[in-house]
């Protein structure tokens, strides 16, 4: 299971990469491994939408299961990765690269304090 050190994580298996006030959000390698062979990804937010932490931003499905993906932070949607909807297999092969889901402008920087660092996420997933 890959857990890059430079990202933040949620207990619901989303990852966040923060650069200035911009957050890129996706699902973790652990999440895609648990779902196994993701065949469908539907991003349900659009550019300009205002998100609150915990809002559903996407749904992913495999032959085995389906899961909602929620926003780990509040903010305004700046970009949606349409490539993932067209090629959901990238979630299986490159969850931290080409398979990011959305980018947002963070509204509440204090919400970053509630996210896990790589070490904490690794420990959480061992349980």
N, C-alpha and C positions, 0 to 999 in steps of 0.2 A: 504494500500500500504506500503510495507516494504522498508525502505531506511536505510541500515546499516550506522552507523556513521564513520566506519573505511575505507570507500571506497571513491573514486572520481567518478564523473559522467560527462556525456556529455549531451548536449541539444538534442542529437539524441538517448538518452536512452541506452547508453552503460555504464557499470560500470568498474572500474579499481581498482585492489588491487596491491599496489606497495610494494615490499620487496627488498631492496637494488636497483639494477638496473633491476630487473625482474618485469614485469607487467603481471598479470592475467586479462583477459578481458572476459566479458560476457554481457548479456542483462539484463536490470533492471526488477524488478517485475512489474513496470508500463507498460513496453513494452509488457511483456507476457500477462498482463491483457488486454491490448488494442487489441492484436491479438486474444486472447481467444483460448484456447485449441490447442496449437501448435502440428502439426502432422508430420512436416518435418523440419529437420535442415541439411543444407549442408554447411560444412566448405570448402571454396574454396581456401585456402592457405595451404601450406605444410611446414614442418620443413625445415629450411634453407632459406626460402623466406625472402627477405628484403622488409619491408613495409614502406610506407610513411603514415603520418597521413591522414585519410580520405579514404584510400583504402578499398574497400569492402573485408571483410574477411569471410562472411557467408551470407546465405539466410535462412530465416525461413518462414514457411507457416502454416496457419491454414485454416479451412474451410471458414473463414471469410475474410482473407487478407494474403498478403505476404509482407515481408520487407527485405531490405538489412541491414546487420550489418557492420558498418565501424570501422576501427581501430582508437581509440582515440589518439594513439601515433605512432611515427616512431620507427622501430626496426627490429630485426631479430627474426623470428619465431623459438622458441625453442621446443615447444610442441603443439600438437593439441589433443583436447579431442574427441577421436573417439566414446566414450560412448554416447555422445549427438547425433551423427548421427544415431546410432543404436537405441537409446531410447530418442527421442525428447521430450517425456512427462516429462522428468526431468526439462526442461525449464519451465514447468507449476508449478511443485511442489517444485523445489529447485534451482531457478535461481542464487542464490548467493553461492551455494555449489557445488554439483556434476555437475551442468550444465554450468560451465565455458566453454569457447570456445577455447581460445588459450592462450599461455604464450609466451611473447617476452622479448628479451633483449633490453632495452630502449636505443636508439641512441641519443636522444635529451631530456635531463632532463628538459630543459626550457619549453617544451610542457606541462609539468605537471601544469604550471601556468595557462593554459587556461581551466583546468578542474574545475568543480564545487565541492564544499564540500557538505556534506549531507544536511545541512541547506539551502544552495543556490539552490540545486536541488529540495528540497521540495517546496521552494517558487516558483521556475520556473514551477513546475508541478501544482501548485494551480491556475495558470493563465489560 
